[in-house]
Each structure stands twice: as C-alpha cells, then as structure tokens.
Amino acid sequence: MKTFLLSVLAAVVFLIPAHAVAAAKSQAFHEKITSVNAKEHTNTVTEKKTGKSQTFTARHASVTVDKQKHKHLADLRIGMKAKVKHGGKSHLEIVAKTHSANKKRKTAV
C-alpha cells in the first residue's frame, strides 16, 4: 500500500511542473500593436496598463484581421488591438482587429 501511495505521489509531483509550463505557454499576450516589420517578420505588442512590450517573431504565424483568416503580417497596422498566443507546432496565432472610434451603435426601435 505504501509503494502505491508513493508512486501516486511521485506521479503528481512530476505532472505539476509539466502542467504549469503548458499553462504558461498557452497564455495569450494581448493589447495594442506598436510596431510591425514585415521584412523581418516581427511585430511588437504593448500592454497599456503596464507599459510592458514584447516583440514576436512571426515567420510562420497564422494571422487573422477583423475575423478574416489567412491574412499576412503586412496587413497588421499600428494601433490595432491584437491577441498573440502560441498555437500548434510552436507557431504563433495573431488575432487583430481595428479599433474604430466610429462604432455603430444600435438604436432603440
């Protein structure tokens, strides 16, 4: 019985760090795009609250702009809101949308 409990405990100890690493990798970084360099395949996203910016190399990234898939890195513009996360096969997934100050509001009928 003791050996069974020790083996279960050992399995739990080994699974926790692996799960923590996977959770950290799957977290998304999202805020405003502050620079895009299509020639070098990089873009920089900056968080508004903390001012923290991070540059991503997006050579094999899947880019979605305004709900339109299969776009290119050159379609990203400075000021867009973006969500960058690691997808399958360690590729990046970039989902961006334009921030429109002239949003259409629904009128009461």
DSSP file with accessible surface (Angstrom, degrees, kcal/mol):
  #  RESIDUE AA STRUCTURE BP1 BP2  ACC     N-H-->O    O-->H-N    N-H-->O    O-->H-N    TCO  KAPPA ALPHA  PHI   PSI    X-CA   Y-CA   Z-CA
    1    1 A M     >        0   0  167      0, 0.0     4,-2.1     0, 0.0     5,-0.2   0.000 360.0 360.0 360.0 -40.2    0.0    0.0    0.0
    2    2 A K  H  >  +     0   0  171      1,-0.2     4,-2.5     2,-0.2     5,-0.2   0.888 360.0  51.6 -64.3 -39.2    2.8    2.4    0.8
    3    3 A T  H  > S+     0   0  114      2,-0.2     4,-2.2     1,-0.2    -1,-0.2   0.881 108.8  51.6 -66.5 -35.8    4.5    1.8   -2.5
    4    4 A F  H  > S+     0   0  123      2,-0.2     4,-2.2     1,-0.2    -2,-0.2   0.939 111.5  46.2 -64.8 -45.7    1.3    2.5   -4.3
    5    5 A L  H  X S+     0   0   97     -4,-2.1     4,-2.5     1,-0.2    -2,-0.2   0.893 112.2  51.1 -64.9 -38.7    0.8    5.8   -2.5
    6    6 A L  H  X S+     0   0  114     -4,-2.5     4,-2.5     2,-0.2    -1,-0.2   0.895 109.9  49.7 -65.4 -38.9    4.5    6.8   -3.1
    7    7 A S  H  X S+     0   0   67     -4,-2.2     4,-2.1     2,-0.2    -2,-0.2   0.893 111.7  48.3 -68.4 -37.2    4.1    6.1   -6.8
    8    8 A V  H  X S+     0   0   64     -4,-2.2     4,-2.3     2,-0.2    -2,-0.2   0.929 112.4  49.4 -66.4 -42.8    0.9    8.2   -7.0
    9    9 A L  H  X S+     0   0  104     -4,-2.5     4,-2.3     1,-0.2    -2,-0.2   0.916 110.7  49.9 -62.2 -41.8    2.7   11.0   -5.1
   10   10 A A  H  X S+     0   0   43     -4,-2.5     4,-2.1     1,-0.2    -1,-0.2   0.906 109.5  51.5 -64.8 -39.6    5.7   10.8   -7.4
   11   11 A A  H  X S+     0   0   49     -4,-2.1     4,-1.9     1,-0.2    -1,-0.2   0.917 110.2  49.1 -64.4 -40.2    3.4   11.0  -10.4
   12   12 A V  H  X S+     0   0   71     -4,-2.3     4,-1.9     1,-0.2    -2,-0.2   0.921 109.5  52.1 -65.1 -41.6    1.6   14.1   -9.1
   13   13 A V  H  < S+     0   0   84     -4,-2.3    -1,-0.2     1,-0.2    -2,-0.2   0.899 112.7  44.8 -63.5 -38.5    5.0   15.8   -8.3
   14   14 A F  H  X S+     0   0  157     -4,-2.1     4,-0.9     1,-0.2    -1,-0.2   0.807 112.5  51.4 -77.0 -27.9    6.2   15.2  -11.9
   15   15 A L  H  X S+     0   0  117     -4,-1.9     4,-2.4    -5,-0.2     5,-0.2   0.820  98.2  65.4 -79.7 -29.8    2.9   16.3  -13.5
   16   16 A I  H  X S+     0   0  106     -4,-1.9     4,-2.4     1,-0.2     5,-0.2   0.954 103.0  44.3 -62.8 -49.6    2.5   19.6  -11.7
   17   17 A P  H  > S+     0   0   73      0, 0.0     4,-2.2     0, 0.0    -1,-0.2   0.915 113.9  51.3 -63.5 -36.3    5.6   21.3  -13.3
   18   18 A A  H  X S+     0   0   60     -4,-0.9     4,-2.1     1,-0.2    -2,-0.2   0.913 111.7  47.2 -65.2 -39.9    4.7   20.0  -16.7
   19   19 A H  H  X S+     0   0  139     -4,-2.4     4,-2.4     2,-0.2    -1,-0.2   0.899 110.4  52.7 -67.5 -39.0    1.2   21.3  -16.4
   20   20 A A  H  X S+     0   0   56     -4,-2.4     4,-2.1    -5,-0.2    -2,-0.2   0.897 109.8  48.5 -64.5 -39.5    2.5   24.7  -15.1
   21   21 A V  H  X S+     0   0   99     -4,-2.2     4,-2.1     2,-0.2    -1,-0.2   0.924 111.8  49.2 -67.1 -42.3    4.8   25.1  -18.1
   22   22 A A  H  X S+     0   0   58     -4,-2.1     4,-1.7     1,-0.2    -2,-0.2   0.899 111.2  50.0 -64.8 -38.3    2.0   24.2  -20.6
   23   23 A A  H  X S+     0   0   39     -4,-2.4     4,-0.6     1,-0.2    -1,-0.2   0.905 110.6  49.2 -67.1 -40.1   -0.3   26.7  -18.9
   24   24 A A  H >< S+     0   0   62     -4,-2.1     3,-0.6     1,-0.2    -1,-0.2   0.880 111.1  50.1 -66.9 -35.6    2.3   29.4  -19.1
   25   25 A K  H 3< S+     0   0  117     -4,-2.1    61,-0.7     1,-0.2    -1,-0.2   0.834 108.0  53.2 -72.3 -30.5    2.9   28.7  -22.8
   26   26 A S  H 3< S+     0   0   77     -4,-1.7    -1,-0.2    -5,-0.2    -2,-0.2   0.567  83.1 111.0 -84.5  -6.4   -0.8   28.8  -23.7
   27   27 A Q    <<  -     0   0  140     -4,-0.6    59,-0.4    -3,-0.6     2,-0.3  -0.407  64.7-131.8 -68.3 144.2   -1.3   32.3  -22.1
   28   28 A A        -     0   0   35     57,-0.1     2,-0.5    -2,-0.1    57,-0.2  -0.676   4.8-144.3 -98.9 150.9   -2.0   35.0  -24.6
   29   29 A F  E     +A   84   0A  17     55,-3.1    55,-3.1    -2,-0.3     2,-0.4  -0.967  31.4 173.1-111.1 118.7   -0.4   38.4  -24.8
   30   30 A H  E     +A   83   0A 102     -2,-0.5     2,-0.3    53,-0.2    53,-0.2  -0.992  20.6  84.8-139.7 137.5   -2.9   41.0  -25.9
   31   31 A E  E    S-A   82   0A  55     51,-1.9    51,-3.5    -2,-0.4     2,-0.2  -0.907  75.7 -18.9 176.6-140.1   -3.1   44.8  -26.3
   32   32 A K  E     -AB  81  46A  81     14,-1.6    14,-2.8    -2,-0.3     2,-0.5  -0.599  54.3-121.9 -95.6 145.3   -2.1   47.3  -29.0
   33   33 A I  E     + B   0  45A   1     47,-2.6    46,-2.6    44,-0.3    12,-0.2  -0.690  29.3 176.5 -80.3 125.6    0.3   46.7  -31.8
   34   34 A T  E     +     0   0A  60     10,-2.8     2,-0.3    -2,-0.5    11,-0.2   0.619  63.9   9.8-107.4 -18.6    3.1   49.3  -31.6
   35   35 A S  E     - B   0  44A  47      9,-1.3     9,-2.7    42,-0.1     2,-0.4  -0.966  54.2-168.2-158.8 149.2    5.3   48.2  -34.5
   36   36 A V  E     - B   0  43A  43     -2,-0.3     2,-0.5     7,-0.2     7,-0.2  -0.997   2.0-176.1-137.4 129.2    5.2   45.8  -37.5
   37   37 A N  E  >> - B   0  42A  59      5,-3.0     5,-2.2    -2,-0.4     4,-0.5  -0.879   1.5-179.5-126.9  97.6    8.2   44.9  -39.6
   38   38 A A  T  45S+     0   0   43     -2,-0.5     3,-0.2     1,-0.2    -1,-0.1   0.811  80.2  57.9 -69.0 -29.3    7.0   42.7  -42.4
   39   39 A K  T  45S+     0   0  195      1,-0.2    -1,-0.2     2,-0.1    -2,-0.0   0.893 116.4  33.2 -68.7 -39.4   10.5   42.3  -43.9
   40   40 A E  T  45S-     0   0  129      2,-0.1    -1,-0.2    -3,-0.1    -2,-0.2   0.372 108.8-123.7 -96.4   2.6   12.0   40.8  -40.7
   41   41 A H  T  <5 +     0   0   58     -4,-0.5    17,-3.5    -3,-0.2     2,-0.3   0.892  66.2 128.2  58.8  45.5    8.7   39.1  -39.8
   42   42 A T  E   < -BC  37  57A  25     -5,-2.2    -5,-3.0    15,-0.3     2,-0.3  -0.935  34.7-177.2-129.0 152.9    8.3   40.7  -36.4
   43   43 A N  E     -BC  36  56A   0     13,-1.8    13,-3.1    -2,-0.3     2,-0.4  -0.984  15.9-142.7-143.7 151.2    5.7   42.7  -34.5
   44   44 A T  E     -BC  35  55A  17     -9,-2.7   -10,-2.8    -2,-0.3    -9,-1.3  -0.961  11.1-166.5-118.1 131.3    5.6   44.4  -31.2
   45   45 A V  E     -BC  33  54A   0      9,-2.5     9,-2.4    -2,-0.4     2,-0.4  -0.958   6.0-161.8-117.9 133.8    2.6   44.4  -28.8
   46   46 A T  E     -BC  32  53A  32    -14,-2.8   -14,-1.6    -2,-0.4     2,-0.3  -0.962  15.7-132.6-120.8 131.6    2.5   46.7  -25.8
   47   47 A E     >  -     0   0   53      5,-2.9     4,-1.5    -2,-0.4   -16,-0.1  -0.638  12.9-147.5 -78.3 135.4    0.2   46.4  -22.8
   48   48 A K  T  4 S+     0   0  166     -2,-0.3    -1,-0.1     2,-0.2   -17,-0.1   0.917  91.1  46.4 -72.4 -42.9   -1.5   49.7  -22.0
   49   49 A K  T  4 S+     0   0  202      1,-0.2    -1,-0.2     2,-0.1    -2,-0.0   0.928 126.6  24.8 -68.9 -46.9   -1.7   49.3  -18.2
   50   50 A T  T  4 S-     0   0   95      2,-0.1    -1,-0.2     1,-0.0    -2,-0.2   0.678  92.0-132.7 -94.3 -19.6    1.8   48.1  -17.5
   51   51 A G     <  +     0   0   49     -4,-1.5     2,-0.3     1,-0.3    -3,-0.1   0.535  54.2 149.6  76.8   6.1    3.6   49.5  -20.5
   52   52 A K        -     0   0  118     -6,-0.1    -5,-2.9    -5,-0.0     2,-0.4  -0.550  26.7-167.0 -74.6 129.3    5.3   46.1  -21.0
   53   53 A S  E     -C   46   0A  69     -2,-0.3     2,-0.4    -7,-0.3    -7,-0.2  -0.916   7.6-168.9-120.1 150.3    6.1   45.4  -24.6
   54   54 A Q  E     -C   45   0A  78     -9,-2.4    -9,-2.5    -2,-0.4     2,-0.5  -1.000  13.0-143.7-139.7 134.4    7.1   42.2  -26.3
   55   55 A T  E     -C   44   0A  85     -2,-0.4     2,-0.4   -11,-0.2   -11,-0.2  -0.850  17.2-161.2-100.6 131.7    8.4   41.6  -29.8
   56   56 A F  E     -C   43   0A  16    -13,-3.1   -13,-1.8    -2,-0.5     2,-0.7  -0.910  16.3-137.5-114.2 137.9    7.3   38.4  -31.5
   57   57 A T  E     -C   42   0A  96     -2,-0.4   -15,-0.3   -15,-0.2     3,-0.2  -0.855  24.4-178.4 -90.5 119.8    8.9   36.7  -34.5
   58   58 A A    >   +     0   0    7    -17,-3.5     3,-0.9    -2,-0.7    15,-0.1  -0.338  30.0 135.1-120.3  49.0    6.1   35.7  -36.7
   59   59 A R  T 3  S+     0   0  145      1,-0.2    -1,-0.2   -18,-0.1    14,-0.1   0.919  88.5  22.6 -65.1 -41.6    7.7   33.9  -39.6
   60   60 A H  T 3  S+     0   0  130     -3,-0.2    -1,-0.2   -19,-0.1     2,-0.2  -0.224  94.8 139.5-118.8  44.4    5.1   31.0  -39.6
   61   61 A A    <   -     0   0   25     -3,-0.9     2,-0.6    30,-0.2    32,-0.2  -0.574  52.1-130.1 -90.4 149.9    2.3   32.7  -37.8
   62   62 A S  E     -d   93   0A  63     30,-2.5    32,-2.9    -2,-0.2     2,-0.5  -0.891  29.9-159.5 -95.4 125.7   -1.4   32.4  -38.7
   63   63 A V  E     -dE  94  71A   7      8,-0.6     8,-2.5    -2,-0.6     2,-0.4  -0.918  14.1-175.0-114.9 129.9   -2.8   36.0  -38.9
   64   64 A T  E     -d   95   0A  24     30,-2.7    32,-3.2    -2,-0.5     2,-0.5  -0.992   4.7-172.0-122.3 126.0   -6.5   36.9  -38.6
   65   65 A V  E >  S-dE  96  68A  13      3,-2.1     3,-1.5    -2,-0.4    32,-0.2  -0.979  72.2 -16.7-122.7 122.1   -7.5   40.5  -39.2
   66   66 A D  T 3  S-     0   0   69     30,-2.6    -1,-0.2    -2,-0.5    31,-0.1   0.915 128.1 -52.8  49.8  49.5  -11.1   41.6  -38.4
   67   67 A K  T 3  S+     0   0  200     29,-0.4     2,-0.6     1,-0.2    -1,-0.3   0.604 111.2 123.5  65.1  15.4  -12.3   38.0  -38.4
   68   68 A Q  E <   -E   65   0A 111     -3,-1.5    -3,-2.1     0, 0.0     3,-0.3  -0.923  50.8-150.5-106.3 115.0  -10.8   37.3  -41.8
   69   69 A K  E     +     0   0A 152     -2,-0.6    -5,-0.2    -5,-0.2    26,-0.0  -0.236  67.8  40.9 -79.5 169.7   -8.4   34.4  -41.7
   70   70 A H  E    S+     0   0A 173     -7,-0.3    -1,-0.2     1,-0.2    -6,-0.2   0.847  77.0 148.8  62.5  40.2   -5.2   33.7  -43.8
   71   71 A K  E     -E   63   0A  69     -8,-2.5    -8,-0.6    -3,-0.3     2,-0.2  -0.454  42.5-114.6 -92.5 173.5   -4.0   37.3  -43.8
   72   72 A H    >   -     0   0  133     -2,-0.1     3,-1.7   -10,-0.1     4,-0.3  -0.676  22.5-110.2-107.7 164.1   -0.4   38.4  -43.9
   73   73 A L  G >  S+     0   0   17      1,-0.3     3,-1.6    -2,-0.2    -1,-0.1   0.832 116.9  64.8 -61.2 -29.6    1.8   40.2  -41.4
   74   74 A A  G 3  S+     0   0   49      1,-0.3    -1,-0.3   -36,-0.1   -36,-0.1   0.696  90.2  66.7 -68.9 -16.8    1.8   43.2  -43.7
   75   75 A D  G <  S+     0   0   55     -3,-1.7    -1,-0.3     2,-0.1     2,-0.3   0.621  80.9  96.6 -79.0 -12.0   -2.0   43.5  -43.1
   76   76 A L    <   -     0   0    2     -3,-1.6     2,-0.3    -4,-0.3   -40,-0.1  -0.585  60.6-162.8 -78.0 140.7   -1.3   44.4  -39.4
   77   77 A R    >   -     0   0  154     -2,-0.3     3,-1.7   -42,-0.1   -44,-0.3  -0.910  27.5 -96.1-124.7 152.0   -1.3   48.1  -38.6
   78   78 A I  T 3  S+     0   0  122     -2,-0.3   -44,-0.2     1,-0.2     3,-0.1  -0.422 110.3  31.7 -64.5 134.3    0.0   50.1  -35.7
   79   79 A G  T 3  S+     0   0   31    -46,-2.6    -1,-0.2     1,-0.4    20,-0.1   0.231  85.7 129.6 100.7 -13.6   -2.8   50.8  -33.2
   80   80 A M    <   -     0   0   11     -3,-1.7   -47,-2.6   -47,-0.1     2,-0.4  -0.430  63.3-117.7 -68.7 149.7   -4.8   47.6  -33.8
   81   81 A K  E     -AF  32  97A  89     16,-2.2    16,-2.5   -49,-0.2     2,-0.3  -0.763  42.2-175.6 -85.9 134.2   -5.7   45.6  -30.8
   82   82 A A  E     -AF  31  96A   6    -51,-3.5   -51,-1.9    -2,-0.4     2,-0.5  -0.956  27.0-155.4-135.9 152.2   -4.1   42.2  -31.0
   83   83 A K  E     -AF  30  95A  99     12,-2.3    12,-2.4    -2,-0.3     2,-0.5  -0.995  17.8-171.0-125.6 120.0   -4.0   38.9  -29.2
   84   84 A V  E     +AF  29  94A   2    -55,-3.1   -55,-3.1    -2,-0.5     2,-0.3  -0.958  14.9 156.4-116.9 125.9   -0.9   36.8  -29.7
   85   85 A K  E     - F   0  93A  77      8,-2.0     8,-3.0    -2,-0.5     2,-0.5  -0.969  45.4 -98.9-144.4 160.7   -0.6   33.2  -28.4
   86   86 A H  E     - F   0  92A  82    -61,-0.7     6,-0.2   -59,-0.4     3,-0.1  -0.692  44.2-175.5 -81.7 127.1    1.3   30.1  -29.1
   87   87 A G    >   -     0   0   22      4,-4.0     3,-0.8    -2,-0.5    -1,-0.1  -0.106  39.5 -38.5-102.2-155.6   -0.6   27.7  -31.3
   88   88 A G  G >  S+     0   0   54      1,-0.2     3,-1.7     2,-0.2    -1,-0.3  -0.310 123.5  17.2 -70.8 150.9    0.1   24.2  -32.5
   89   89 A K  G 3  S-     0   0  183      1,-0.3    -1,-0.2    -3,-0.1     3,-0.1   0.820 129.3 -71.1  57.0  32.3    3.6   23.2  -33.6
   90   90 A S  G <  S+     0   0   88     -3,-0.8    -1,-0.3     1,-0.2     2,-0.2   0.723  96.8 140.2  59.5  23.9    5.0   26.2  -31.8
   91   91 A H    <   -     0   0   74     -3,-1.7    -4,-4.0   -32,-0.1     2,-0.3  -0.649  52.5-114.3 -88.6 156.2    3.6   28.6  -34.3
   92   92 A L  E     - F   0  86A  13     -6,-0.2   -30,-2.5    -2,-0.2     2,-0.5  -0.635  16.5-152.0 -89.5 148.1    2.1   31.9  -33.3
   93   93 A E  E     -dF  62  85A  67     -8,-3.0    -8,-2.0    -2,-0.3     2,-0.5  -0.987  13.4-170.2-117.2 120.1   -1.6   32.8  -33.7
   94   94 A I  E     -dF  63  84A   1    -32,-2.9   -30,-2.7    -2,-0.5     2,-0.5  -0.957   6.0-176.9-115.1 120.8   -2.2   36.5  -34.1
   95   95 A V  E     +dF  64  83A  74    -12,-2.4   -12,-2.3    -2,-0.5     2,-0.3  -0.976  14.1 174.1-117.4 116.9   -5.8   37.8  -34.0
   96   96 A A  E     -dF  65  82A   2    -32,-3.2   -30,-2.6    -2,-0.5   -29,-0.4  -0.900  12.6-173.7-125.0 151.1   -6.1   41.5  -34.6
   97   97 A K  E     - F   0  81A 123    -16,-2.5   -16,-2.2    -2,-0.3     2,-0.2  -0.995  29.4-110.3-142.3 148.4   -8.9   43.9  -35.0
   98   98 A T        -     0   0   72     -2,-0.3     2,-0.8   -18,-0.2   -18,-0.1  -0.500  26.2-130.8 -76.4 143.9   -9.1   47.6  -35.9
   99   99 A H        -     0   0  104     -2,-0.2     2,-0.6   -20,-0.1     3,-0.1  -0.863  26.4-166.2 -95.9 112.0  -10.1   50.0  -33.2
  100  100 A S        -     0   0   51     -2,-0.8     3,-0.5     1,-0.1    -2,-0.0  -0.881  20.0-166.4-106.0 124.3  -12.8   52.2  -34.7
  101  101 A A  S    S+     0   0   91     -2,-0.6     2,-0.5     1,-0.2    -1,-0.1   0.719  88.4  64.3 -75.8 -19.4  -13.8   55.3  -32.8
  102  102 A N  S    S+     0   0  144     -3,-0.1    -1,-0.2     2,-0.0     2,-0.1  -0.324  73.9 168.3-100.6  52.0  -16.9   55.5  -35.0
  103  103 A K        -     0   0  144     -2,-0.5     2,-0.4    -3,-0.5    -4,-0.0  -0.392  38.0-118.5 -66.5 138.7  -18.5   52.3  -33.8
  104  104 A K        -     0   0  207     -2,-0.1     2,-0.4     1,-0.0    -1,-0.1  -0.665  29.0-152.6 -79.4 129.4  -22.1   51.9  -34.9
  105  105 A R        -     0   0  224     -2,-0.4     2,-0.3    -3,-0.0    -1,-0.0  -0.811  19.3-111.8-103.4 145.2  -24.5   51.8  -32.0
  106  106 A K        -     0   0  211     -2,-0.4     2,-0.3     1,-0.0    -1,-0.0  -0.549  32.1-141.3 -73.2 133.6  -27.8   50.0  -32.1
  107  107 A T        -     0   0  120     -2,-0.3     2,-0.2     1,-0.0    -1,-0.0  -0.736  20.3-108.6 -96.8 145.2  -30.6   52.5  -31.9
  108  108 A A              0   0  105     -2,-0.3    -1,-0.0     1,-0.1     0, 0.0  -0.505 360.0 360.0 -72.8 135.2  -33.7   51.7  -29.9
  109  109 A V              0   0  184     -2,-0.2    -1,-0.1    -3,-0.0    -3,-0.0  -0.745 360.0 360.0-103.8 360.0  -36.7   51.0  -32.1
